[in-house]
Amino acid sequence: MNDKGQPKVIEYNVRMGDPETEVIMPRLDCDLVEIFEATGKKNLIDTNLNIKPDSCVTVMLVSGGYPGNYEKGKEIRNLNLINDSILFHAGTKFQDDKTVTNGGRVISISSMEKNFKDAAKLSFKNAEIIEFEGKYYRNDIGFDLEAY
């Protein structure tokens, strides 16, 4: 959290959860399996962990009512129109030749660009394109990081 220009930690996760993973994984510029194998052998120090310098922004699309009660089975449209972003399906399933909602956190949209502002712009643009009944996403967070 940005508090008057000073970083403040409000939560520390030691697991690769959702949506944290969706902004880290696209920036990896190395073999993830190699990292896992080195970790298992307790030899991580000799592994090259290369991170792309670009910024990544993830926007999570959720079902209306989330985190409380929400309906499932809503058809998700326009997934084929998404360009230059990675879609991570979380609460979806394929049913009757259609992709439908099946959870509270439905899809995350991760976009990589040279800077945070452009990455956010692309993720939000693609968030508008995807359609399903009750779709909701936050568009008011992360902008205190624009300098990064």
Short mmCIF file of the C-alpha atoms (twelve columns), coordinates in Angstrom:
data_MODEL
# 
_entry.id   MODEL 
# 
loop_
_atom_site.group_PDB 
_atom_site.id 
_atom_site.type_symbol 
_atom_site.label_atom_id 
_atom_site.label_alt_id 
_atom_site.label_comp_id 
_atom_site.label_asym_id 
_atom_site.label_seq_id 
_atom_site.Cartn_x 
_atom_site.Cartn_y 
_atom_site.Cartn_z 
_atom_site.pdbx_PDB_model_num 
ATOM 1   C CA . MET A 1   0.000   0.000   0.000   1 
ATOM 2   C CA . ASN A 2   1.248   3.473   -0.796  1 
ATOM 3   C CA . ASP A 3   0.907   5.782   2.233   1 
ATOM 4   C CA . LYS A 4   1.975   9.301   1.230   1 
ATOM 5   C CA . GLY A 5   4.799   7.905   -0.896  1 
ATOM 6   C CA . GLN A 6   5.939   5.358   1.672   1 
ATOM 7   C CA . PRO A 7   5.317   1.629   1.150   1 
ATOM 8   C CA . LYS A 8   3.311   -0.140  3.859   1 
ATOM 9   C CA . VAL A 9   2.903   -3.902  4.065   1 
ATOM 10  C CA . ILE A 10  -0.638  -4.875  5.009   1 
ATOM 11  C CA . GLU A 11  -0.384  -8.564  4.159   1 
ATOM 12  C CA . TYR A 12  2.451   -10.948 3.458   1 
ATOM 13  C CA . ASN A 13  1.718   -14.150 1.565   1 
ATOM 14  C CA . VAL A 14  4.222   -16.971 1.410   1 
ATOM 15  C CA . ARG A 15  2.197   -18.879 -1.153  1 
ATOM 16  C CA . MET A 16  1.584   -18.144 -4.786  1 
ATOM 17  C CA . GLY A 17  -2.083  -17.304 -4.462  1 
ATOM 18  C CA . ASP A 18  -4.636  -15.790 -6.731  1 
ATOM 19  C CA . PRO A 19  -4.302  -13.092 -8.151  1 
ATOM 20  C CA . GLU A 20  -0.681  -12.584 -7.074  1 
ATOM 21  C CA . THR A 21  0.515   -15.417 -9.296  1 
ATOM 22  C CA . GLU A 22  -1.056  -13.880 -12.385 1 
ATOM 23  C CA . VAL A 23  1.244   -10.839 -12.267 1 
ATOM 24  C CA . ILE A 24  4.394   -12.771 -11.388 1 
ATOM 25  C CA . MET A 25  4.281   -15.716 -13.794 1 
ATOM 26  C CA . PRO A 26  4.141   -13.665 -17.034 1 
ATOM 27  C CA . ARG A 27  7.271   -11.772 -15.940 1 
ATOM 28  C CA . LEU A 28  9.352   -14.930 -15.497 1 
ATOM 29  C CA . ASP A 29  11.971  -15.198 -18.216 1 
ATOM 30  C CA . CYS A 30  13.286  -18.597 -17.206 1 
ATOM 31  C CA . ASP A 31  12.188  -22.204 -16.889 1 
ATOM 32  C CA . LEU A 32  9.749   -22.645 -13.992 1 
ATOM 33  C CA . VAL A 33  10.333  -26.401 -13.876 1 
ATOM 34  C CA . GLU A 34  14.052  -25.754 -13.418 1 
ATOM 35  C CA . ILE A 35  13.234  -23.498 -10.454 1 
ATOM 36  C CA . PHE A 36  11.001  -26.161 -8.889  1 
ATOM 37  C CA . GLU A 37  13.621  -28.870 -9.383  1 
ATOM 38  C CA . ALA A 38  16.354  -26.707 -7.871  1 
ATOM 39  C CA . THR A 39  14.090  -25.888 -4.940  1 
ATOM 40  C CA . GLY A 40  13.438  -29.579 -4.339  1 
ATOM 41  C CA . LYS A 41  17.181  -30.284 -4.415  1 
ATOM 42  C CA . LYS A 42  17.872  -27.301 -2.110  1 
ATOM 43  C CA . ASN A 43  20.052  -25.795 -4.813  1 
ATOM 44  C CA . LEU A 44  18.111  -22.683 -5.711  1 
ATOM 45  C CA . ILE A 45  21.171  -20.470 -5.278  1 
ATOM 46  C CA . ASP A 46  22.664  -21.877 -8.503  1 
ATOM 47  C CA . THR A 47  19.521  -21.242 -10.567 1 
ATOM 48  C CA . ASN A 48  19.123  -18.258 -12.856 1 
ATOM 49  C CA . LEU A 49  15.962  -16.406 -11.919 1 
ATOM 50  C CA . ASN A 50  15.428  -13.944 -14.746 1 
ATOM 51  C CA . ILE A 51  12.577  -11.450 -14.527 1 
ATOM 52  C CA . LYS A 52  11.382  -9.392  -17.508 1 
ATOM 53  C CA . PRO A 53  11.639  -5.652  -16.801 1 
ATOM 54  C CA . ASP A 54  8.121   -4.927  -18.097 1 
ATOM 55  C CA . SER A 55  5.193   -4.200  -15.811 1 
ATOM 56  C CA . CYS A 56  2.287   -6.599  -15.481 1 
ATOM 57  C CA . VAL A 57  -1.216  -5.657  -14.327 1 
ATOM 58  C CA . THR A 58  -3.975  -8.154  -13.585 1 
ATOM 59  C CA . VAL A 59  -7.665  -7.339  -13.440 1 
ATOM 60  C CA . MET A 60  -9.907  -9.970  -11.836 1 
ATOM 61  C CA . LEU A 61  -13.418 -10.358 -13.221 1 
ATOM 62  C CA . VAL A 62  -15.803 -11.666 -10.576 1 
ATOM 63  C CA . SER A 63  -19.416 -12.757 -10.467 1 
ATOM 64  C CA . GLY A 64  -21.992 -10.266 -9.235  1 
ATOM 65  C CA . GLY A 65  -22.484 -10.737 -5.503  1 
ATOM 66  C CA . TYR A 66  -18.960 -12.076 -4.902  1 
ATOM 67  C CA . PRO A 67  -17.654 -12.698 -2.241  1 
ATOM 68  C CA . GLY A 68  -21.168 -13.422 -0.993  1 
ATOM 69  C CA . ASN A 69  -23.881 -15.212 -2.927  1 
ATOM 70  C CA . TYR A 70  -23.510 -15.304 -6.691  1 
ATOM 71  C CA . GLU A 71  -25.063 -17.233 -9.540  1 
ATOM 72  C CA . LYS A 72  -23.187 -19.746 -11.687 1 
ATOM 73  C CA . GLY A 73  -23.731 -20.832 -15.270 1 
ATOM 74  C CA . LYS A 74  -23.687 -17.385 -16.890 1 
ATOM 75  C CA . GLU A 75  -22.346 -17.532 -20.457 1 
ATOM 76  C CA . ILE A 76  -19.011 -15.751 -20.936 1 
ATOM 77  C CA . ARG A 77  -18.779 -14.004 -24.291 1 
ATOM 78  C CA . ASN A 78  -16.013 -12.422 -26.391 1 
ATOM 79  C CA . LEU A 79  -13.069 -14.399 -25.026 1 
ATOM 80  C CA . ASN A 80  -11.908 -14.839 -28.619 1 
ATOM 81  C CA . LEU A 81  -11.637 -11.050 -29.001 1 
ATOM 82  C CA . ILE A 82  -8.934  -10.641 -26.359 1 
ATOM 83  C CA . ASN A 83  -5.534  -9.682  -27.749 1 
ATOM 84  C CA . ASP A 84  -2.169  -9.094  -26.119 1 
ATOM 85  C CA . SER A 85  -3.282  -10.278 -22.669 1 
ATOM 86  C CA . ILE A 86  -3.209  -13.619 -20.879 1 
ATOM 87  C CA . LEU A 87  -6.502  -14.971 -19.546 1 
ATOM 88  C CA . PHE A 88  -6.350  -17.138 -16.437 1 
ATOM 89  C CA . HIS A 89  -9.569  -19.083 -15.951 1 
ATOM 90  C CA . ALA A 90  -10.441 -19.507 -12.286 1 
ATOM 91  C CA . GLY A 91  -14.193 -19.937 -11.893 1 
ATOM 92  C CA . THR A 92  -15.179 -21.143 -15.349 1 
ATOM 93  C CA . LYS A 93  -16.272 -24.380 -16.947 1 
ATOM 94  C CA . PHE A 94  -17.116 -25.573 -20.430 1 
ATOM 95  C CA . GLN A 95  -20.755 -26.584 -20.693 1 
ATOM 96  C CA . ASP A 96  -22.904 -27.188 -23.785 1 
ATOM 97  C CA . ASP A 97  -20.163 -25.837 -26.089 1 
ATOM 98  C CA . LYS A 98  -19.965 -22.582 -24.100 1 
ATOM 99  C CA . THR A 99  -17.678 -21.184 -21.429 1 
ATOM 100 C CA . VAL A 100 -19.759 -20.298 -18.372 1 
ATOM 101 C CA . THR A 101 -19.146 -18.908 -14.904 1 
ATOM 102 C CA . ASN A 102 -18.610 -21.473 -12.173 1 
ATOM 103 C CA . GLY A 103 -17.213 -19.494 -9.251  1 
ATOM 104 C CA . GLY A 104 -16.822 -16.104 -7.650  1 
ATOM 105 C CA . ARG A 105 -13.460 -15.244 -9.151  1 
ATOM 106 C CA . VAL A 106 -14.147 -15.951 -12.811 1 
ATOM 107 C CA . ILE A 107 -11.248 -14.824 -15.021 1 
ATOM 108 C CA . SER A 108 -8.167  -12.719 -14.501 1 
ATOM 109 C CA . ILE A 109 -6.696  -10.646 -17.308 1 
ATOM 110 C CA . SER A 110 -2.932  -10.086 -17.166 1 
ATOM 111 C CA . SER A 111 -1.235  -7.619  -19.486 1 
ATOM 112 C CA . MET A 112 2.450   -6.809  -19.944 1 
ATOM 113 C CA . GLU A 113 3.694   -3.449  -21.130 1 
ATOM 114 C CA . LYS A 114 6.786   -1.277  -20.690 1 
ATOM 115 C CA . ASN A 115 5.142   0.631   -17.834 1 
ATOM 116 C CA . PHE A 116 2.367   0.183   -15.284 1 
ATOM 117 C CA . LYS A 117 0.005   2.706   -16.843 1 
ATOM 118 C CA . ASP A 118 0.022   1.031   -20.268 1 
ATOM 119 C CA . ALA A 119 -0.315  -2.458  -18.766 1 
ATOM 120 C CA . ALA A 120 -3.311  -1.314  -16.716 1 
ATOM 121 C CA . LYS A 121 -4.881  0.365   -19.738 1 
ATOM 122 C CA . LEU A 122 -4.666  -2.878  -21.748 1 
ATOM 123 C CA . SER A 123 -6.068  -5.048  -18.939 1 
ATOM 124 C CA . PHE A 124 -8.980  -2.674  -18.366 1 
ATOM 125 C CA . LYS A 125 -9.657  -2.450  -22.109 1 
ATOM 126 C CA . ASN A 126 -9.912  -6.229  -22.307 1 
ATOM 127 C CA . ALA A 127 -12.017 -6.352  -19.130 1 
ATOM 128 C CA . GLU A 128 -14.595 -4.256  -20.974 1 
ATOM 129 C CA . ILE A 129 -14.639 -6.645  -23.943 1 
ATOM 130 C CA . ILE A 130 -15.405 -9.796  -21.956 1 
ATOM 131 C CA . GLU A 131 -19.092 -10.063 -21.126 1 
ATOM 132 C CA . PHE A 132 -21.164 -12.122 -18.711 1 
ATOM 133 C CA . GLU A 133 -24.218 -11.350 -16.633 1 
ATOM 134 C CA . GLY A 134 -23.249 -9.830  -13.291 1 
ATOM 135 C CA . LYS A 135 -19.606 -9.148  -14.300 1 
ATOM 136 C CA . TYR A 136 -17.815 -6.909  -11.835 1 
ATOM 137 C CA . TYR A 137 -14.231 -5.743  -11.426 1 
ATOM 138 C CA . ARG A 138 -12.427 -3.081  -9.468  1 
ATOM 139 C CA . ASN A 139 -11.212 -0.160  -11.536 1 
ATOM 140 C CA . ASP A 140 -10.207 2.043   -8.630  1 
ATOM 141 C CA . ILE A 141 -7.118  0.313   -7.280  1 
ATOM 142 C CA . GLY A 142 -3.436  0.315   -8.199  1 
ATOM 143 C CA . PHE A 143 -3.222  3.826   -9.547  1 
ATOM 144 C CA . ASP A 144 -1.067  4.996   -6.660  1 
ATOM 145 C CA . LEU A 145 1.669   2.917   -8.359  1 
ATOM 146 C CA . GLU A 146 1.663   4.855   -11.627 1 
ATOM 147 C CA . ALA A 147 5.187   6.096   -11.014 1 
ATOM 148 C CA . TYR A 148 6.390   2.512   -11.221 1 
# 
